[in-house]
Amino acid sequence: MLRHTLPALLGDLTGDRPPTPPRGLSDLLAVAADCAERSGARGEVPHLAQIADRRGSSRLVSQARRLRSTLVAEVAA
């Protein structure tokens, strides 16, 4: 479900002058990262890379980075 919800929320934050993120979005990214870590989910979420590539260490950016790294991590043999 989050795989379908996140692109819409993250897409609103891309562009030259992104608006203030919706309240709780960093928490939603944290839940998505937890789910991906536990389930072994892999793949790509549209617009996630643009948020993860931002400068800084806000909770939004750090959770976006965590989710992105989880989704692209190689499975250990």
C-alpha positions as CSV (number, residue, x, y, z in Angstrom):
1,M,0.0,0.0,0.0
2,L,2.8,2.4,0.8
3,R,4.4,1.7,-2.6
4,H,1.4,3.3,-4.2
5,T,0.9,6.1,-1.7
6,L,4.5,7.4,-1.4
7,P,5.0,8.4,-5.0
8,A,2.0,10.8,-4.9
9,L,3.2,12.4,-1.6
10,L,6.9,12.6,-2.7
11,G,6.0,13.9,-6.2
12,D,4.5,17.0,-4.6
13,L,7.9,17.8,-3.1
14,T,10.0,17.8,-6.3
15,G,10.7,20.9,-8.3
16,D,12.6,24.1,-8.0
17,R,10.7,25.4,-4.9
18,P,9.2,22.4,-3.1
19,P,6.5,23.1,-0.5
20,T,6.8,22.2,3.1
21,P,6.4,18.4,3.4
22,P,3.1,17.2,4.8
23,R,3.1,16.6,8.5
24,G,4.0,13.0,9.3
25,L,5.6,12.2,6.0
26,S,9.0,11.4,7.7
27,D,7.1,9.0,10.0
28,L,5.5,7.3,6.9
29,L,8.9,6.9,5.3
30,A,10.2,5.4,8.5
31,V,7.3,2.8,8.5
32,A,8.0,2.1,4.8
33,A,11.7,1.5,5.6
34,D,10.8,-0.8,8.5
35,C,8.5,-2.8,6.3
36,A,11.0,-3.0,3.5
37,E,13.8,-4.1,5.9
38,R,11.6,-6.8,7.5
39,S,10.0,-8.1,4.2
40,G,13.1,-7.9,2.0
41,A,11.2,-5.7,-0.5
42,R,13.2,-4.4,-3.4
43,G,12.5,-2.0,-6.2
44,E,12.1,1.6,-7.0
45,V,9.7,4.2,-5.6
46,P,9.1,7.2,-7.9
47,H,10.4,10.5,-6.6
48,L,12.2,8.8,-3.6
49,A,15.7,9.5,-5.1
50,Q,15.0,13.2,-5.4
51,I,14.2,13.4,-1.7
52,A,17.1,11.1,-0.7
53,D,19.6,13.2,-2.7
54,R,18.8,16.4,-1.0
55,R,21.4,18.1,1.2
56,G,21.0,18.0,4.9
57,S,20.1,15.6,7.6
58,S,16.4,16.3,8.3
59,R,14.4,13.3,9.4
60,L,12.6,13.4,6.0
61,V,15.8,13.1,4.1
62,S,17.4,10.6,6.4
63,Q,14.4,8.3,6.2
64,A,14.2,8.7,2.4
65,R,17.9,7.6,2.3
66,R,17.2,4.7,4.6
67,L,14.3,3.5,2.5
68,R,16.2,3.9,-0.8
69,S,19.2,2.0,0.5
70,T,17.0,-0.8,1.8
71,L,15.2,-1.1,-1.5
72,V,18.4,-1.3,-3.6
73,A,20.4,-3.5,-1.1
74,E,21.7,-6.7,-2.5
75,V,20.5,-9.9,-0.9
76,A,23.3,-11.7,1.0
77,A,23.9,-15.2,-0.3
